[in-house]
Amino acid sequence: MQNRKAQNIIEYVLLFVIVATAITITNRYISRSMSARLKQIQEELSYKNDR
């Protein structure tokens, strides 16, 4: 019984680590895409002001 409880704890910790890693990676890609979009908008506005 003790062995099964330890295995459950290890499985939950592993699941938490996988989910946290996935969220971190996703957050990084979302942040980069938002920065790229903001830069694109800034360049468009700058181009319009130069005309």
Secondary structure, 3 states (H helix, E strand, C coil): CHHHHHHHHHHHHHHHHHHHHHHHHHHHHHHHHHHHHHHHHHHHHHHHHHC
